[in-house]
Amino acid sequence: MTRGTPQNQTRLRIPSHNPNLGPRPVIPPRRVLPKNPQELRKTKEYKAAARRWTSSIVALPIVMYTSWILYERIYGDKAPKKLANASTSSSSSSS
């Protein structure tokens, strides 16, 4: 019995390099981002992050307002707004 490891626990094995598995995949080096703000804004990562941020800023007020209106319809006393009846508006305009 070894000291420090109970008999019912398995020991963690660290795999060694097996020549039958082939070469390990090469991990490409990380891109170095430019320090100049004008150059940083031209990068692909910046444009993707800016697009997500802009979409969030535009969508958040719409989602909040729509959620509030639907909440009032379900739990409040408000009914959905009705459009003017098409037959009454067309008959008054044709006279």
C-alpha positions as CSV (number, residue, x, y, z in Angstrom):
1,M,0.0,0.0,0.0
2,T,1.4,3.4,-1.0
3,R,1.3,6.3,1.4
4,G,-1.1,9.1,0.7
5,T,-3.4,7.3,-1.9
6,P,-6.2,5.1,-0.6
7,Q,-6.5,1.7,-2.3
8,N,-10.0,2.5,-3.9
9,Q,-8.8,5.6,-5.7
10,T,-7.1,5.5,-9.0
11,R,-4.0,7.4,-9.7
12,L,-3.9,10.1,-12.3
13,R,-1.8,9.0,-15.3
14,I,0.0,11.6,-17.4
15,P,0.2,10.2,-20.9
16,S,3.6,10.1,-22.4
17,H,4.3,10.6,-26.1
18,N,3.3,7.5,-28.0
19,P,5.0,7.2,-31.4
20,N,2.0,5.2,-32.8
21,L,-0.3,8.3,-32.4
22,G,1.7,10.4,-34.9
23,P,2.9,14.0,-34.5
24,R,1.2,16.3,-32.1
25,P,-0.9,19.1,-33.7
26,V,0.9,22.4,-34.2
27,I,-0.8,25.3,-32.3
28,P,-0.5,28.6,-34.3
29,P,1.1,31.5,-32.4
30,R,-1.3,34.2,-31.1
31,R,-1.6,37.3,-33.1
32,V,0.0,40.4,-31.7
33,L,-2.5,43.3,-31.7
34,P,-1.2,46.7,-32.8
35,K,-0.8,49.3,-30.1
36,N,-2.0,52.2,-32.2
37,P,-5.8,52.7,-31.8
38,Q,-6.3,53.5,-35.5
39,E,-4.6,50.3,-36.5
40,L,-6.5,48.4,-33.8
41,R,-9.9,49.4,-35.3
42,K,-8.9,47.9,-38.6
43,T,-8.5,44.4,-37.1
44,K,-11.0,41.6,-37.7
45,E,-11.4,40.9,-33.9
46,Y,-12.2,44.6,-33.2
47,K,-14.8,44.8,-36.0
48,A,-16.5,41.6,-34.7
49,A,-16.6,42.9,-31.2
50,A,-17.8,46.3,-32.3
51,R,-20.6,44.7,-34.3
52,R,-21.7,42.6,-31.3
53,W,-21.6,45.7,-29.0
54,T,-23.6,47.9,-31.4
55,S,-26.2,45.1,-31.9
56,S,-26.6,44.8,-28.1
57,I,-26.9,48.5,-27.6
58,V,-29.6,48.8,-30.3
59,A,-31.5,45.6,-29.3
60,L,-31.6,46.2,-25.5
61,P,-34.1,49.1,-25.4
62,I,-36.3,47.3,-27.9
63,V,-36.4,44.1,-25.8
64,M,-36.9,46.0,-22.6
65,Y,-39.9,48.1,-24.0
66,T,-41.5,45.1,-25.7
67,S,-41.1,43.0,-22.5
68,W,-42.7,45.8,-20.4
69,I,-45.7,46.2,-22.8
70,L,-46.3,42.4,-22.8
71,Y,-46.0,42.3,-19.0
72,E,-48.7,45.0,-18.8
73,R,-51.0,43.1,-21.1
74,I,-50.6,39.9,-19.2
75,Y,-50.5,41.0,-15.6
76,G,-51.9,44.6,-15.8
77,D,-55.2,46.0,-16.9
78,K,-54.1,47.2,-20.3
79,A,-55.5,45.8,-23.5
80,P,-53.7,45.8,-26.9
81,K,-54.1,48.9,-28.9
82,K,-56.7,48.6,-31.7
83,L,-56.3,50.0,-35.2
84,A,-59.1,52.2,-36.6
85,N,-61.7,50.2,-38.3
86,A,-60.9,50.3,-42.1
87,S,-64.6,50.4,-43.1
88,T,-65.4,53.5,-41.0
89,S,-62.3,55.4,-42.1
90,S,-62.8,54.6,-45.8
91,S,-66.5,55.5,-45.8
92,S,-65.8,59.0,-44.2
93,S,-63.0,59.8,-46.7
94,S,-65.1,58.8,-49.8
95,S,-68.0,61.2,-49.0
